[in-house]
Amino acid sequence: MNQLAKLGSTVLAFGALTSSMVQADTLLGVYAGGQMWAMETEGAFATNNDLAKFSFDDERNSSFYIALEHFVPFVPNAKVIRTSLDTSGGGVLSNDFSFAGQDYAMSADLGTEFIITTTDYILYYEILDNDLISIDLGINAKNIDGIITVVDRDSGSVSDASFNGFVPMAYSRAEIGLPFTNWSIFAEGNYLSFNDQTISDLQAAIEYRAIDSLALNLSFQLGYRALNIELEDLDSVYSELDFSGVFAGVEFHF
């Protein structure tokens, strides 16, 4: 009888501990992840409306994010994403080109370098959240911070233009779990089109949950991302640039 009582007490204690851990995860959840991106770049830029098109090298860039989800009603969840868009390239001009106060004649052989970082500050609500489907909707203040350098390969003259600004965007994310498996698919996007400025940042991926426990979830991702930046006079910079490619990622959920 005493052994049955001890066993019952042990089961009750384990049940209480499990319940408290599940409740803690429901009350507060942290998502942290990173992605390695095989990025291809194409497009044109200038410091006026006369854009010049260049070729760009393929690069491997990274993206990192952290999100906090909680139980407080009417208070949005928060997510921050930081992405590197560094690349370089060049080309021979097919027309006259002006950049950052420097004039370049047609047929000039120019080199270019981009050092660009975007940081997304997102507030969102979970519209649906279950094992089969989840939908998030919110707003995003995307900060674009960068410097573009142009070098005349013949004369050695250098000109550069820096830019920094926030762009308000709509944010959405949807994930569908495949029943009776650890697999899911998700799509995430940010979009804005206003006054000749268009920015879109879209990605879709498959995800495999390798660890699924009360303390930690660990998932691996494989997907495709496309980022379009069409700027109209952001600190005197104009652009029509497309960054796209396959990415692999990992995500931790505490």
Buried (B, 14 or more C-beta within 10 A) or exposed (E): EEEEEEEEEEEEEEEEEEEEEEEEBEEEBEBBBBBBBBBBBBBBBBBEEEBBEBEBEEBEBBBBBBBEBBEEEEEBBBBEBBBBBBBBBBBEBEEEBBBBEBEBEEEBBBBBBBBBBBBBBBBBEBBEEEEEEBBBBBBBBBBBBBBBBBBBEEEEEEBBBBBEEEBEBEBBBBBBBEEEEEBBBBBBBBBBEEEEBBBBBBBBBEBEBEEEEEEEBBBBBEBBBBBBBBBEBBEBBBBBBBBBBBBBBBBBBE
